[in-house]
Each structure stands twice: as C-alpha cells, then as structure tokens.
C-alpha cells in the first residue's frame, strides 16, 4: 500500500467522505473514534484547521473531491480509507459500499480497482487475526463476505 503525503485539503476531503460513509447505516461510535483519530493525526498546519464538527457536518462535494484528489494514488487512498471506515463497526454494509461505489465512479476509478482495494482492506483486517493456521481460508471467507454489486 502506498502512503501519499496528505495536505490539509486532502485530509478535509478524506474526513468528509469517511463521514458520509459512516452516516450510510447509522453512525457507530467506533466509526467516529476512527474518523476523529485520523483527523487529529493528520493535523499539521494549525492555521488551516477546520473544526472537526463543522467538517463532518459539511457534505462532500464530489466535484471538489475530483479537483483535490488529483492523482490515482490519492484517489486510491481516499477509497481505501472509506472502506476501512466502513469496516470500523465490524460490518461493511451494502449501503456503505454503495456510497463508496458512487465515490469511485465520480473519481473515475474503475470497478476492478475498487474490488482490489476492498480485497486489500479485507486482507489487512484478516491478517490482524493472526496467528491463524489457515490464513488463506480466512481471506477467502472475507472476500466472499464483501457486498456484491
């Protein structure tokens, strides 16, 4: 997985997108904890900080997201972050996935690329369950539990 450098403009788009994902099926405390932790960890320039509560209550403009997330790497990381947030409550719901699919389409990310992102996230989450004897079987179960289009 890549780790692009995020400016405050990127962080704000990430937070708004992840917040929208969290609202798809009812906000879970684990989602807000993850979102707040991400936001706090990314703060660099105090003069550019938007209040967290204001940011999560401002709808994401997909046009603005297209402009700010101006590379494939940033778009991939944005979608990856949204998928991780979707799993934060223990369940990546069909509603969360539908919203992330909308994001991917608006950002011109191919369906196959989104499937790869989802599989990577599932792999990371499943690998944290180690040490398991048959991690490949666990990964296969995770792939089968991803919501289908």
Residue pairs with C-beta under 8 A, 6 or more apart in sequence:
1 80
1 120
2 73
2 76
2 77
3 77
4 10
4 71
4 73
4 74
4 77
6 14
6 42
6 74
6 77
8 42
8 43
8 44
8 45
8 48
8 49
9 68
10 68
10 69
10 74
10 78
11 38
11 39
11 42
11 43
12 50
12 55
12 68
13 60
13 64
13 65
13 68
13 69
13 78
14 38
14 42
14 77
14 78
14 81
15 35
15 38
15 39
15 52
15 55
15 56
16 55
16 56
16 58
16 59
16 60
16 65
17 60
17 65
17 78
17 81
17 82
17 103
18 31
18 34
18 35
18 38
18 81
18 82
18 85
19 35
19 55
19 56
19 60
20 59
20 60
20 99
21 31
21 82
21 85
21 86
21 96
21 99
21 100
22 28
22 31
22 32
22 35
22 85
22 88
24 93
24 95
24 96
24 98
24 99
25 93
25 95
25 96
28 88
28 89
30 88
30 89
30 90
31 85
31 88
31 89
33 88
34 84
34 85
34 88
35 56
35 85
36 52
38 81
39 52
39 55
40 52
43 49
62 102
62 103
62 106
62 107
65 78
65 103
65 106
65 107
66 106
66 107
66 108
68 74
69 75
69 78
69 107
72 109
75 107
75 108
75 109
76 109
76 113
76 117
78 103
78 107
79 100
79 103
79 104
79 107
79 109
79 114
79 117
80 117
80 120
80 121
82 99
82 100
82 103
83 92
83 100
83 117
83 118
83 121
84 121
86 92
86 93
86 96
86 97
86 100
87 121
87 125
92 118
92 146
92 147
93 147
94 147
97 118
97 146
97 147
100 114
101 111
101 114
101 149
103 109
104 110
104 111
104 113
104 114
111 149
118 146
119 143
119 146
122 139
122 142
122 143
122 145
122 146
123 139
123 142
125 142
126 135
126 138
126 139
126 142
127 135
129 138
132 138
